[in-house]
């Protein structure tokens, strides 16, 4: 009975590891084809100027592609989103301050 339980737990562990996508193996310069082979197609592809952002929200990852090759791998997408929201808030505050100063000059 114990042997069967241990074997079952070991198999469950192997299955769980097999489903994990190997984002750590993605490197700059890698082709989009190779990335798709390793981690699959993204849930979203977002064209941004000369780049394309491949977004994997379930894995909390993003890959930035330029000219069909990896430019950067974002390991913690949530942290980047939080940072961008903070910058957006700072820019809105700056805009308000500039408007206030311009209004006072009139």
Secondary structure, 3 states (H helix, E strand, C coil): CHHHHHHHHHHHHHHHHHHCCCHHHCCCCCEHHHHHHHHCCCCEEEEECCEEEEEEHHHCEEEEEECCEEEEEECCHHHHHHHHHHHHHHHHHHHHHHHHHHHHHC
